Amino acid sequence: MPLLLSIAISGLALNAQAQTARTLTIEDSTGHVIADAQVRDAVGKALARSDAAGRASFACNAPCAVRVEAAGFVAKNVRADAESIVQLAPAGNAEQVTVTAYRAPMGELESPVTTRVLTQNALQSTAAITADGQIRQLPGVELFRRSSSLVANPSSQGISLRALGSTSASRTLLTLDDVPLNDPVGAWIHWLEQPQLAIANIELLRGGASDLYGSSAIGGVVNVHLAEPAANAFALRSSYGGLGTYADDALGQAIHHAWGVLASGGATGTDGYIQEAPWQRGPVDTVSNVHAQNGLLLAEHKRNELRLFVRGSGFNEARANGTPYQTNGTRLWRYATGGDWQSANGATASLRLYGSTEHYRQAFSSISNLPDFGDASCAYRCGETPTKFTLIADNELGGAAHWSKPLTAGWVLLAGADTHDVRVWDDEQSFGSSAALTDTSVHQRDSGAYVESLYTHRAWTVTAGARMDWFQNYDVQQMVEKNNAWTPGATLPQLTQHVFDPRVGVSRKLSEHWALSASGFRAFRAPSPSELYRSTQVGNQLTLANGALKSERATGWETGVASQRAWGTVRTSYFLTEINRPISAVTINPNSSPILLQRENLGQITSRGVSVDFQIAPRKWLAMDGGYQYAHATVTRGTEESGSQDVGNWIPEVARNMASLNLRAEKVRWGSLSLQSRLSGHQFDDDANTYLLHGYFKLDAYAAHTFGRRVEAFAAAENLLDRTIEVAKTPTTTLGMRRTVRAGFTLTLGAAK
């Protein structure tokens, strides 16, 4: 912190250059002025609000690029001259709102599916400092387990949407600018990988989207949009608080004619806490924590209709998972290049080429109640014995291209293709009586091509698309070293599949403010290399691999009604998704240490329910958003081995009732205050529904105040009411973070974004 404060003071001294007064006159499309519109800078901080004459005055350095927002209107990015007029389009009539659902702009009332967008301001005015904590302000969003990524084992960081649950792998795809971010080995997510200041917004699509994105998009897609260089500016954000929790991020950007550069990086971590419930702790229990660093560099060239870019990023983290032996670390490098083209007649084309290199290590152990190191007084969780050490390397390569063109005034045709290639080398050293070194290598490739049609005629919008995937899991080899001799290991199954995934949707506007919609889809998820060939452990539960796993196949649909007015939007949906052959962790020995589970394809799971999403602004200074999800998610068909044993059981880690409510109040004079609340009903932590996790209510708070035009001070509190939240039972109870308070500042230099 002293170093960061000195940087801030030095930066203020360097920012002595004169600023120029700017005045914007903000109007609607008919020329009528808009009062109380807000002008924001590079990190979403408010610069000014328009008065009754629609005029907003502020100062900044040239070139002055700002974002203008007003309730009931589509926000707009502009470069402000000394005197400028900005026209905003009504939100109810906006045609370009979200792009993730159909890779083409789609308005709220036109879209047959449910999407939500978290703006940069919404992300940065949230108490949580990690991306998983930030997107949990949306109803129905949960990880495999309830814990924060600040203390969660990587193999429990899969995301769950539409009450479908997950194992270590996600049934939801996370992307960054069309590049998949799910871990190539385990399909979990590195939530601390992206620098926070570099994220422009996060767009979330609920429901299957394999027709566009291929494998893993069963529950939905979460698309992270990066900021693009738009000015000569620098921003620094730093905070520190309870449990030694810290988050430091910096972002610099520069533009020169058609060239732009953006560099961002940071460090996030916590000294952590002991997750084991106090009444169950033993000498073996230690704090769970993480210390992570990230960095990103983006260079781009824009000229006329074409944008070209190159991007590289790095990520490093080290984790302690609650005992002396159970630790892991990740080092991940990503690179991407490509271009975007948009013609004057609305045709578009995009190309992405990307890759990554990762090194991952993890240590496993078993917990014993026997006295350790001669301590005869210990009676519970006394000792720990190492069972396995894993060292993994993987390479990832991929490419994606898509094209769209308006054929008529209301008809748009899209087409695309992509390929994703992963090679994994897994070295595992086991200990004890069966000590051996196992070397496994595997090659996976998923290639697909799709076509989609969007047709709008008067009040109707009809969409239809389909994709064919060619998935291969091949070139699998295993060698075992025992007693200084290498021998071939078990013959591991290989998998080749051709998968067809269609999706159709229809939306009908009933009036200017109301619309009905319906959509149906097929989707799939291929088993990850980790599920096929690696064992994973969380707490005292060891989940064994299964090389005979088949891909999951989902069929689903949703229907709903949406309303959009100047004060906000409300959408209600009924959804149903059936997954055949779902990959689940099934308990095979509850009495061993560690407890043994086995990945298996169940017969079928079904999730059906109702969701409500809303975003409203009842006052000019107050915004509210949130929603509710009820889901009846159960096993509807068992395996041949288990018969009907699991039928009727709840899907693990899925609560029937989930709700969220977020309030944001902001006035330039007083600052801003936001509250994020989350309610979750009870759920089960295992397939047999033996381990019950009680429901919880969590309240977070964030407050900020601006001093001058360059410095903002803020404070944040997670779990403000200091509630005890059960995270998991493995089989002992682990708890979520108690009340944690942080304080920090944001410094901006140079021109606004």
N, C-alpha and C positions, 0 to 999 in steps of 0.2 A: 504493500500500500504506500509507504513513503516514496518508493521509486515512481509509482504512478502519479502521486501528487506532484512530485517535482517535474514530471513530464507535462502535467497539466499546466503548472505555473509557467514553464518555459514556453509551452504552446501559446498561452495567452499573450506572452510578451512578443512572440513572433507574429501575432495576428494584429499588429498595429496598423496594417494598411487600412485606408479609408474605405468606408462602405457607402454605397449610393442609395438614396431613397428611392423606393419603388412604390407605385400605386396601381392596384388592379381594380378595374370596375367589373363586377361579376354579374352576368345576366343569364336569363334562360334563353331558349331557342327563339322566343318571340320578341326578345329585346327588353323584357321587363327585368328590373334589377332584383338581385337575390340578397336579402339581408342575412347576416349571421353566418355567411359562408366562412369556412376556415382555410387558412393557408398554412402549410406545414413545410418543414425543412428536411434535411438529409436523413435524420433518424426519426421522423414523424413528430417532432416537437412543434407545437403551435407557434407561428410567427405573428399572426394577426387574424382578426375577424372583420368581415365587411359590416359597414354601418347601414343605416336605413336607406342611404343612397346607393348601396351596393359597392362602396369603395373600401378597400383594405390597404393600409399603408404600412410599410416595413422597410428595413434596410438590409442589403446584402451585397456581396461582391459579384462582379460580372465574371462569367455568365451566370445569371440568376435563374436556376431551374427549381420550380416549386410544384407542390401538389395542392390543388384546390378541391375542397370537399364541401358538400352541403346536403342536408337531409332531404331525401327524395330525389336526388340527382346523381348521375354517374360522375365519380371523381375524375379529374383531368390533370395530367402533368403538362406544365407549360414553362417556357422561359420568359421571365418577366422583364420587359423594358421599363424605362422610366415611367411611362404611362401605357397601360395595356388594357384591352378589353378581353375578358374570358367568357365564353358561352358554355354552359353546362346543359347536357341533355337530360330530360326527365328519366328517372330510374324505371318507371313503369313502362316507358316506351323504348328502353335501351335494347338493342339487338345483340350487343357484345358484352357478355357478363362473365361466363365461365368457358373454359376450353378443354378441361380434362375429360369430361364425359364423352365428347364426340370429336376431339381434336379440331374443333371448329367453334367459333363463338356462338353461344346459345343463351338466350335470356331465361329468366326464372320461370316465366309463364309458358315459354316454348319448350322447355326441357322436360322430357318424360321421366327423368330420374332425379334423385336428390343429391344436390351438391351444396357444399358450404365453403366459404372463403374466410380465412383468418388473415386480416391485413397486418402489415408491419406494426401499426399502432396497437392492434389488439394483442399481438405477440409480445411486444415490449412493455406493455402496461399490465402484464400478468405476473403474479408473484413468483411462479415457477421459473427456474433458470434453464431448464432442459426442454427440448422440443416435445418429448412425450408428455411432460407436465402441461405444456401450453395447449396441445391439441386435446387434452382431456377436458377442456372447458366446453367441448362439443358433446352433446348427449350421445350415449351409446358407444363411446370410444374407450377402450380399455386395453391394457397389455395382457400377456399371458397370465401374469400375476399382478397384484395391485401395487407392488413396490415401485418406487421411483428408479430411474436409470442411474441415479447417483449411488445406489447401493445394490442394484439388482445384478445377479449373475447374467452374463450375456445370453445364455441359453434359455432365459425366461423373459426375453425382451421382444417376443413376437407381438404384433398388434392384432387386436380382435375388433371387427366391425360386424354389424348385423347379427350380433349375439351368436357368432359361429365359433368362438373360442379359437385356440391355437395350441400347438405344443411349443417346442423351441422355435419352430418355423412359423412364419406368418401366413395366414390365409389372405392377407392384404398386401398389395404391392406398393412399395415406396419408391418414388422416382425423383430425379433432379433434372429438369429440362430434358425429358425423354430418356435419361440414363438411369437404369435400375440401381437402387441403393441397398436392397436386401443383401445380407452377407452371402457371398458365393458358396460358402461351405455349409452353413447352418440355416440360412434364410432368415435369421434374426436381424435386428436393426441396431446400428450404432447411432444412438440418439445424440451423442455429443460430437458427431463428426463435423457438422457444418458450423462455421462462425456465425453467431447470432446476428451481428450487424449486417451480414451479407444476405440475409433472407428477406426478400421483398414481401412475400406472402406464401401461405400454404393453402392449397385447394384440396378438398376432400370429396371424393365421389363414393357414395354408398351403393352396394350392389355389384353383381358380377360384371366384369368388363374384359373378359378374355378375348372377346371379338376384336379388340384393339391392342391389348397389352399382353396376351398370351398367358403363360403360366403364372400362378399366384394371385391373380386378380379375381378371386372368388368373392371375398367380402367387400372388396372395393379397391380404390386407388387413392393414395395420398401423394400429391404432386407438390414438391418444393420449388418455388420460383426464386431465382437469384436476382439480386439487384444488378443493374447494368450501369457502367460509368456514365454519368450525366453532368459532371461539374468538376472543378478543381476544389477538393474538399478533404477534410480529415475528421474522423469522429473517434472518440475514446469513451468507453463505458466500463466502469469498474465497480464492484461491490464486494462486501465481506460481511460475514455474520456468524450465527450460531453453528456449533459443531465444526468450526473451521471451514465453513462453506464459502466458496469464492467463485466469482465469474468475472473475468477480464477479457474484453474484446476491443479490437481496434480495426478501423476501416479507413483506407485511403483511396482516393480516386482522382483521376486526371484525364482531361480530354484535350486534344490538339487537332483541330480540323476534323478529319474523318476518323481519327484514331482515339481510342479510349482504353484506359487501364484501370483495373480495380484490384486492390490487394487487401486481404482481411485475414485476421488470425486471432487466436485467443487461447485462454487456459481456463478450465472449469474443473472443480473438484470439491471434495469434502473430506475432513478427517473421519467422518462417519460415526457410527454408533453400533452397539451390539443389538442385532435384530432379534435374537432369541428372547422370548418373553422372560421377565425377571424370575418368575417362579419355576422356570425350567432350565436355567443356565447352569453350566458347569465350568470347571477350569479350562476346558477346551475352547470355550467361546471367546472370540475376539471381535473387534469392530469390523464392519463391512464399510468399504470406502472406495473411492476412485480418484485418480488424478489424471487428467486428460489434456492434450494440447491439439490444436488444429490450425490449419493454414490453407489459404486459397489464393490463387493468382489467376486473373482473367484479363485477356487482351482481346480487343475487337476492332473491326474496321467496318464502318458504315458508309455506304455511298449509294445514293438514290434508292433503288429497290432492294439492295443486297446488303446483308450483314454477315460477316465472317468472324469467327472467334476461335480462340484456343484457350484451354483451361487446365490447370493442374491443382491438385490438392493433396494434403498429407494429414494423417491422423495417427495419434499415438495415445494409448491409455494403459494404465496399470490398475488392477483391481485386487482388493482383498475381500474374500467372500465369506468371512465369518469364523474361520478357524485358521490356525497357523499354516496348514498345508494347502488349503483350498484357495488358490490364487490363480489369476490369469492375466494375460497381456495381449494387446493387439497393436500391430503397426500396419497401416494401410495407406497405399499411394494410389491415387486415381488421376487419370488424364482423359481429356476429351477435346475434340475439335469438330467443326462443322459449319453450317451456314443456314440462313433463312432468307427466302426471297418472296416478295409480294409484289404483284404487278398492279397496275392502275385499274385493271378490270376485275380485281378481287382474287385472282388465282394465286396460290401459295405453294411453296415447296420447302422442305426442310431435310437436312442431312446431318446425322450424328455418327461419329466414329469414336469409340471409347475403349478404355481398358483399365485394369487395376492389378496391383500386386499386393498380397497380404501375407503376413506372418503372424501366427496365432499360437499361444501356448496356454495350457491349462493343466492344473494338478487336481487329482481326485484322492479321496480318503474315506475311511470308514470310522464311525464314532463308536466308542466303547464305554460301557458303564463300569468297567473294571478299573481299579486303582492304577494310576500310572506314576512312574518315577518314584515308587515306594510310598506314595501318599495313601495310606490305609484309611484316612478319614473321608476320602471322596466316595460318594455313593451314586453320582449321576453325571453323565457326560464327562467322564474323567480323562479319557485318553483318545488319541487319534492315531490311526495307522495309515500311512500312504498306500494307495492301491494302484494308482496309474498316473503317468505323466505323458501328456500329449503335446507334440510339436507339429504344426500344420503349415504348409506353404501352398498358396494357390495363385494361379494366373487367370485373369478374366479378359476376354476380348469380345467386342460386339459392335454392331452397327444398326442404324435405323434410318429409314427414309420414308417420308410420306408427302403426298401431293393432294391438293384440292383445287377445284375449279367450279365456279358457278356456270351451269349450262343454260339456265334461264333465270328470270328474275327471282323465282322461288325455289329453284332446284340446284343443290350443290352436290357434287360427286367427290368422294375422297377415296384414296387408295394408298397402300403402304406395304412395306415389308421390313423385317428385322431378323437379326440372328444374334444369339447369345451363347458364347462358348466358354466353358469353365474346365480347368484342369486342377486337380487336387492331389497333393502328396501328404499322406498322414502317417507319421511315425508315432507309435504308442509303446511306452515301456511299462509293463505291468510288474507288480512286486508280489512278494509272498511265495507260497508254495508253487504257484503257476507262473513264476516270473518268466517273461519272454519279451522280445522286441518284435513288434509287428509293423511291417511297412506295407501300406495300402495306397494304391494310386487309382484314380478314376477320371474319366472324361465324360462331361455332359454337354449336350448341345441342343438348343431349342431354336428352330427357325420357323418363321411364319410369314404369311401374306394375307392381307385383308382388303376388303372393299366395303364402302359404306355410302349410303344415299340419304340426303336430308331434303325433304320436300315440304314447302310451306305454301299453303293456299288459303287466303282469307284467315279464318280463325283456326285452321287445322295445321298441325305440324306432324309429319310422319317420318320416322327414321327406320332404316333397315340396314343391317350390316352382317358380315360373316367373315370368319377367319379360319384358315387351315394351318395347323401346327405340325411340324415334324420333330418329335422329341426323341433323343437318343441318350441312353446311359450305357456306355460301352468302354472297351479297352480297360477293363477292371483287372487289376493284378494285385496279388497279395503274397508276401514272403514273410516267413517267421524265423527269427534267430533264437535258438535255445541251445544252451551248452556249447556256445561258440560255433554253432553249425546253422547255416541258412537252408531252409527247406520251403517248398511251395506251401502256401496256406490253403485254406478252404477255397473251393471253386465257387466264386460269387456270381449270382445271377446278373444278367444284363437285360436291358429293357429298351424296346423300340416301339413308338406309338405314333399313329396319325390321328390327330384330334380335330374335330370340326366344331366350331363354336359360333352360333348365330345369336343375334340380338335384334329385337324389334321394339319400337316404341311409338306411342301416339299421344298427342296433346291437343286439347280442344279448348280454346278460349270461350268462356261463356259471356264475358263482357270485357271491358277495358281492364278490370281488376281481378277477374276470377278465371281459373282454368282447371280442367280435369285432365288427368294423365294416366297412362298405363304402360308397362313395359315388361318384357320377358327375356330371359337369357339362358344360355348354357355356358359353363366355364369349367376350367380344370386347374389343378395344381400338381406338378410333378414332384416326387419325393426328392428331398435335398440329399447331397452326399453324406451329410451328418446323419440323417435319419436312416440311410441305407447301411452305413458302414462304421459309424462312430457311436460310442456310448457317451451320454451326458449325465451330469450329476448336479442337483440342487439340494443343498442341505444334506440329509441322510437318505435321499432317494436317488437310486442309480437306474437310469433308463437305458436298456440295451438296444442296439441297432437291429435292423431286420433287412437283409439284402433282398428279400422277396417282396418288398412293398410294391404296390401298384399306385398309379396316380389317382388322385381324388377327382370325381366328376360331379359337378353341381348343376342343378336346374332350379331356376327361381323366377319370381315375378313380383312386381309391386304395382299398386294403384293408389292414386292420391288426388288431393285437391289443394290448390295453391292460391293464395291471394296476395296481391302486391299493390300497395298504395304509397302515397308520398311519405307516410310515417313508418313504412317498413314492409316486411314480408312475413307470411305465415304459411307453412306447408305441413300437411298431415298425410301420412302414407300407411297403408297396410302392406306388409311384405311377407314373403314365404320363400325359404331356400331349403332345398334338400340336397345333401351331399352323400353320394354313394361311394363306398370304400373309403371313408374318412380315416386318415392316419391318426391314431390315438395312442396314448400311453396307457397300457393295461397292466394292472398289478398282477404279478405272478408269484411273489413270495413276500407277504407283509411282515414276516417274522425275522427276516435276515437283517444283517447290518453290513452295508446299507440295504434298505428295502429295495427289492428288485421289481422293475417294471419292464415291459417289452412293447416296442412299437408294433402295432398291428393295424391292418385294415379292418375296421368294423363294417357292419353291413350298411347302415345308413343312419345319419343324424338329420334332424329337421328343426329349423328355427322359423317360427312364425310370430308375428306381433304387429304392434302399432308404434309409429314414431311421430312426434310433433317437433318441428323446428320453427323458431321465430327469431327475427331481428327487427326491433322496432325502436323508434326515437320519440317517446311521448312528449319530450321537451327538447328545445334546441340544444340545451346543455347536457341532456341526459340520454344515454343509449342503453338498451337492454337486449340481451340475446340469451338463448338457451333452448331448452326443450325437454322432452320426456320420451323414454322408450320402454315399452313393455314387450317382453320376448318370452315365448314358451319354447325353450330349446331343449330337446331331449333326444335320446337314442331311440330310433324307431324300428331298427332291425339289427339283430346281433350277428356275430360271425358264425361260421359253421362249427368252430371249436366251442364257443361259449353258448351257442343256441340263443335262447331268450333271456339269458342271465342278466344282461345289461339293459334290456328293453325297458323304456320308461324312465331310466335314470336321467338326471339333468346332465347336460354337457358341462364338463368341468370348467371352472373359472368364468361362468356366465351367470349373472344375476338377472332375475326376472324383471326387476324394476330399477331403472336408472334415470336420473334427472340432473339437470344443471341449470343454473341461473347466474348470469353475469351482469353486473351494473357498472357503467362507466359515466362519471360526471366530470365535466371539464369546463373551466372558465379561464381565460387567459390571465386574468388578474389574480385568481386564487390558486390555480394549478389544477391538478387532476386527482381523482380518487376512483379506484376500481375495486370491486369485490367479486370474487369468483367462488361460487358454492357448488357443491357436488354431493348428490345423494345416491347411494347404491344399496340395494337390498342384499339379502344373504345369498350365498352361493356355496358350491362344494369344490374342494381342492383335489378331488380324485375321481376316477371313473366309477368306483363302487359307491360313491356318495356317502362315504364314511366320515370324512373330515369336513365339518361344517365351518364356514367362515361367516361370521355375523355381519349384518349390514352396518353401514357407517354414514356419517355426515361430515363433510370437510369444508371449511371456510378459509379462503385466502384473501389477503388484502394488499393493495399496492397504492402508494401515494407519491406524488411528485410535484415539485414547484420549480419554476424557472427563475433564475437570477440573471437579469440582463438577457442577451440574445444568444449566449454561447454556453452557459452552464445550467444544467438541471440537476437538482439533488432529489433523490428518491429513497423510499424505504419500502420494504416488502416483508410480509409475514405469511408463511405457509402453516397450515393447520392452526389457525389463529385461536381456536377454542381448545387446543391441546387435547384433542380426542385420541383415544386408543383405537387404532385401526388394525385389524387382523389382516395380514398380508398373505400368509401361507401356513400350511401345516405339513411338515416334511419329515416325520409326522409331528415334531414339536412345533409349537406356535411361534411364528415370527411376526414382528410388528412393524408398522410403518413409522415414518419420522414423527417425532413429537413437534411441538411448536418450534419453528426456526425463523428467526428474524434477521434480515440483512439490511444494510444501508449502503448507498453508493452515489455515484454521480455520472453524468454524461457530459462530455465536452465536445463541442463542434467548432471547427475552424474552417475558414475559407468560405466558398460559395455554398449555398443550399443546394440540395439535391433536386 
